[in-house]
Amino acid sequence: QYRALVENSDDAIYIADTSGRPRFANSAFPRIFGYALYEVARTGLVEYVHPEDLETVRRALSVLLSGESIHNLEYRFRRKDGLWIDLQCSGSVFSREGERVLEFQFIVRDVTQARQRQQQLLRRNRQLAALTALAAVANSSLNIDEIARNTLEVALESAGMNGGAIYLADVRLQQLRLYMQMGLPDKFIEEIGVLKWGEGTPGYVAASGQAVVIGDMTVHPPAVPSMAATHGFRAIIVVPVKAKGELLGTLALVNRQPIEFTPEVVEMITAMGNQLGIAVANARLYETQLHENEKLTALVDISSGSAQQLDLEPLLQRILQRAAALLEAGAAYISHYDATEERVEIVAASTNFTRLIGMRYPAALGLFGQIRLQRQGRIFTRQEVVEHGYSPVLREADVRSALVVPLISRNELIGALSLTRHGANASGFTPANLELMEAFASRAAVAIDNAQLLKDLGRKNHLLQLLIEEAHHRIKNNLQMISGLLQLEADTAQVGSTTEFLRTAITRIQAIAQVHNLLSEEMAEKVDVHTLITTIIHTLVSSVPGTNGPPEVTLEV
């Protein structure tokens, strides 16, 4: 009866000597260990224990030799077919000779699948924790750097891989640009800085939209040559980074040892790619909104009353600063167009282009000449700047892209606003940049035109003031000359009515001169009329001769 129970047990039950050599085993023994009883009767089972677990097994045998039992000892064992399995063992003393232990009995259970399920559950918990952490970062931060760094750290830790990279896509140019990397050698980084659609595994994923998962590239080469393989990496997984169906980049992980990717790992990395895509899309939306606010602020600033009240030179500098900040330009300058002479003059420039100020050239030449007739903005490439740029300053400045928009006020072309980007890493201006700057330039042109009109009006007012002062001076001199001539005539004339008439005329001319002096003095805009009239009357009265003194005057105003 007991033998039937032993034979029908799913666990391996066997009796072995103190060296671990079995002499009896049930039917489950060869199924679990992979060896028949006779194959291990001489050697025992200890030599097939995993080297890392060997010391644990030997300590357990020592416990049995002391007469005690062991329970639920876990160790790894290599079957005859080479497969490593997880075993759980309980043992006790089976026979003795006096105090000396002779044999043990063991009950061994294969827990490989249970251990795998446990590890799978732990991995899933770690994956969920990782995804939860990423979601928390994505929801709490709109900084792409922080989001990308956290995603890469969590992905590498969760997948147990050596290195990784995040690429951001430029769909218009069909390129991937390396945005962040961890654990990659410097020479490898230099090679993968920019990838075209279809170039390398990330480029292939970007072009196809499908993930690539290869556990060992030496056994299963990828569809396109992998740069990672040439640097000693064997395992690779690359997933697209998407949001609402739009490709935003790729997430790539590599490992120097082969990896057997489970569906759970692939699912986790794919989920991280999707989470990263949503976070990047939200961050870009936020940046776009900030940029829109900056555009609105710039347009309102140039159109505001404070800008309209500025002198021309400070206004031009404000326009340059606002325009350069809006488009992240390296430099900017403003040209003034003289339609009468058909010439252009640079009237304002940012700090690194101050050598341009004052330069004059025919309106048909330079970048201005390319937009003058159509009166529409245009983007110029590096080669076009070299070809059309009139000034050697532009040709020497390593301008990678230039944007020129006309300044039009009252339907008249008054000049142009030009912006440039410099350096090998500078990106070109886009049609969206051109559209924005044309809207900005329309407001700026009105402000410049108004400031120029105010400047011209002020200059004309100054000239008019000079003319008025000159007229007053000449009138005063003429009155004095006439008075002097009459005085000479009166001094030489005989005493009588003629002399009296001359002196009366002199008195009246002097009175006129005094009134003129009073009225020609600079006076405030608001005048006290009573004071003014009183002053004029008293001046006239005091100039009238009388035998009994000046006449009395009663004034009612």
FENUR-V899892 format. One record per backbone hydrogen bond with DSSP energy under -0.5 kcal/mol. NH is the residue of the N-H (numbers start at 1). CO is the residue of the C=O. If there is no record, write none. Layout:
nh = [NH,NH]
co = [CO,CO]
//
This chain:
nh = [5,6,7,8,9,12,14,15,16,17,18,20,22,23,24,26,29,31,32,33,34,39,40,40,41,44,45,48,49,50,53,54,54,57,58,59,60,61,62,63,64,65,66,67,68,70,73,75,77,78,79,79,80,82,85,87,87,88,89,90,91,92,94,95,97,100,102,103,104,105,106,107,108,109,111,111,112,115,116,117,118,119,120,121,122,123,124,125,126,127,128,129,130,131,132,133,134,135,136,137,138,139,140,141,144,147,148,149,150,151,152,153,154,155,156,157,158,159,160,161,162,163,164,165,166,167,168,169,170,171,174,175,176,177,178,179,180,182,189,190,191,192,193,195,197,198,199,200,203,204,205,206,207,208,209,212,214,217,219,220,227,230,231,231,232,233,234,235,236,237,238,239,241,242,243,246,248,249,250,251,252,253,254,255,259,261,266,267,268,269,270,271,272,273,274,275,276,277,278,279,280,281,282,283,284,285,286,287,288,289,290,291,292,293,294,295,296,297,298,299,300,301,302,303,304,304,308,309,310,315,316,317,318,319,320,321,322,323,324,325,326,327,328,329,330,331,333,334,335,336,337,338,338,339,342,343,344,345,346,347,347,348,350,353,354,356,357,358,359,361,363,365,369,370,370,371,371,372,375,376,378,380,382,385,386,387,388,389,394,395,396,397,397,399,400,401,402,403,404,405,407,408,409,412,414,414,415,416,417,418,419,420,421,423,426,434,435,436,437,438,439,440,441,442,443,444,445,446,447,448,449,450,451,452,453,454,455,456,457,458,459,460,461,462,463,464,465,466,467,468,469,470,471,472,473,474,475,476,477,478,479,480,481,482,483,484,485,486,487,488,489,490,491,492,493,499,500,501,502,503,504,505,506,507,508,509,510,511,512,513,514,515,516,517,518,519,520,521,521,527,529,532,533,534,535,536,537,538,539,540,541,542,543,543,544,544,545,549,555,556,557]
co = [1,2,3,4,6,108,106,24,104,21,102,17,20,15,15,13,26,27,28,29,30,36,36,37,37,40,20,45,46,76,50,50,51,53,54,55,56,57,58,59,60,61,62,64,63,91,89,87,85,48,77,83,33,79,77,75,85,109,73,107,70,105,103,103,100,97,95,95,16,92,14,90,12,88,86,109,86,111,112,113,114,115,116,117,118,119,120,121,122,123,124,125,126,127,128,129,130,131,132,133,134,135,136,137,142,143,144,145,146,147,148,149,150,151,152,153,154,155,156,156,254,254,182,252,180,250,177,248,175,169,170,170,195,168,193,166,166,164,185,186,187,188,190,176,174,203,196,198,199,200,201,202,203,204,205,238,236,234,216,216,225,226,227,228,229,228,255,255,214,253,212,251,249,240,246,243,241,241,167,239,165,237,163,235,215,259,262,263,264,265,266,267,268,269,270,271,272,273,274,275,276,277,278,279,280,281,282,283,284,285,286,287,288,289,290,291,292,293,294,295,296,297,298,299,300,301,304,305,307,311,312,313,314,315,316,317,318,319,320,321,322,323,324,324,420,420,418,348,416,345,414,336,343,337,338,338,361,336,359,334,345,334,332,350,351,353,354,346,356,344,342,362,365,366,367,367,368,368,371,371,404,402,400,381,382,383,384,385,391,391,392,393,394,394,421,421,380,419,378,417,415,406,412,409,407,412,407,335,405,333,403,331,401,398,423,430,431,432,433,434,435,436,437,438,439,440,441,442,443,444,445,446,447,448,449,450,451,452,453,454,455,456,457,458,459,460,461,462,463,464,465,466,467,468,469,470,471,472,473,474,475,476,477,478,479,480,481,482,483,484,485,486,487,488,489,494,496,497,498,499,500,501,502,503,504,505,506,507,508,509,510,511,512,513,514,515,516,517,518,525,527,528,529,530,531,532,533,534,535,536,537,538,539,540,540,541,543,546,553,554,555]
//
